[in-house]
Amino acid sequence: MELAGPADRLYLRLWNRLPSDAVTVTGDEALARLWRENSAVT
């Protein structure tokens, strides 16, 4: 899986602060969904 986009959007997306469609996702979108559902800021 690959996420592509401007650095600020990638950073916010990885911290679940933007929706999935804020960046380009190629490959297995199930992996992106798994990250979104199970990652948390602690």
DATAHU-V968601 format. One record per helix or strand. SS is the DSSP state (helix for helix, strand for strand). FROM is the first residue (numbers start at 1). TO is the last residue. If there is no record, write none. Layout:
BEGIN
ss/from/to
SS/FROM/TO
SS/FROM/TO
END
This chain:
BEGIN
ss/from/to
strand/2/4
helix/7/14
helix/20/22
strand/24/26
helix/29/38
END
